[in-house]
Amino acid sequence: MSVETTASRPAGKSAAAAAIGVLTTLVLFVVVILAFVVAPLLLLAAALAVYLVLRPTSESTPTPTAVGVAPTATATHGFGSGVR
């Protein structure tokens, strides 16, 4: 009759393998978090660049008027026409 014995638990990772696993997890976590933080900022910067390039440029800019003096040509229609 023979008795076979086995270890109560299988052999685990070495300390170096565990450290590499932890470092890999941390690096992936930082990359994913930065991607979610940086991507919206890059999108907003691209939208601002498109806006600045495509916005209409007026040939003649209106001269500022003094406070309380109505401009000679007033808007009679469109957005903000009733705010006086």
Buried (B, 14 or more C-beta within 10 A) or exposed (E): EEEEEEEEEEEEEEEEEEEEEEEEEEEEEEEEEEEEEEEEEEEEEEEEEEEEEEEEEEEEEEEEEEEEEEEEEEEEEEEEEEEE
